[in-house]
Amino acid sequence: MESWITTKHGVGKKMVLFKKTFQNTPIIEVALSRVSIGEGIEMHEHESKSESYFFIDGKAEMNIGQECLFFKKDDFIIVPPKTLHSIKNIGDVDLCFLMHHIEEPTFKKDNGKLL
């Protein structure tokens, strides 16, 4: 199994469980993520992928678009592409969640088929 690595945001750690290696799946990455008490990932967006979060432990505050939402163990949310979002650990233990990056389907203009 992979080891814990720092996220590209420079905050928190993740263990990549699956990384897209072929074209027959819209799933880009599945990772177990951990954010320390008081840490957070700043507002950002993804051009062409959605992110889903399944919370395993801890408490999170997420800003999604203009909304501030709160999550705890066993909660789930999907953040669509092109949506500003951030996440912060507001609990008293490490925030742990399973995250999926899912590529949005694109269509060819000439025949409407998935690429």
N, C-alpha and C positions, 0 to 999 in steps of 0.2 A: 504494500500500500504506500502511496505517496506520503511525504512528510509535510508538515505545516510550513507555509510560505507567507510572506507579507503580501497583502493585496496590492494591486496596482495603484490604489488610492493612498497607499502609505500608512493606512490605519487598519488594525486588525490582522488576523491570520486566516488562511483558508487551506483546506486539504482538498485538492482536486480529485474527485472520485471518477469522473468521466470527462474526456476532452474529445471533441469532434475530430474524427480522423477519416471520415468518409462522407459522401454527399447524400446518403439516403435517409438522413434524419434532420429534423429542424433543431434538435438539441445541440447547443454549442458547448455547454459546460454544465456539470453538476458538481457542487462543492459544499463541503461542510465548512461553515464560517464561524469565527469567534471574534468578538469585539470586547475588549477589556472595559471594566467599570469606568464610566465617565467619558469614554472615547466615542467618536462618531466619524462617519464618512460624510463629507460636505455634499452640497447639492450638485448633482450632475444628471446627465441624461444619456440615453443610448439611441443612436440614430435608427437602427433597424432590428433591435432585439428587445424582447420583453424579459423581465426578471420576475421570478416567483420566489417567495420566501415562506418557508414553513418553520415556525419558531419552536425550538426544542427546549430552551431554558433561558431565563432572564426576562427582562422587560425592555421594550424598545419604544422610542418615539420616532416616528417617521413623518417627514414632511413630503407630501406627494402633491405636486402642483401647488395649489393654494391651501390645501388641507393639512392639519396636524392630527395624526392618528396615533393610537397607542396599541401595542401588541404584547402578548405574553405567551407562555407555553401553549402549544397546540393551535395557535392562530395561524392563518394563512392569508396571503395577499399576492396579487399579480400587479406589477407595475408595467403599463404598456410602453411601447417605444415612444420616443420623443416626449417623455414626461419627466420633468424635473423632479428629483427625489433625493432625500438624504435619510440617514439612519443614525440614531444615537442610543447607546446603552444607558438607560436611566435606572437600572436596577442595582442590586447589591451583590450580584454574581456576574461572571462573564456571560455575555449575550451569545447564545449559540443558535444557529439556524441553518437549514438546508436551503441552498439557493440553486435555481435553474436559470440559465440563460437560454432563451428560446428564440431562434431566428424567425422573423416574420416572413411568410411566403412572399415571393415576388413573382410577377407574371410577365410573360413575353407579350409585347404589344400586338404582334401579328396573329397569334392563335389563342391567347389566353391561357396557355398551359403553364403549370408551375415550372420554374427553372430547375 
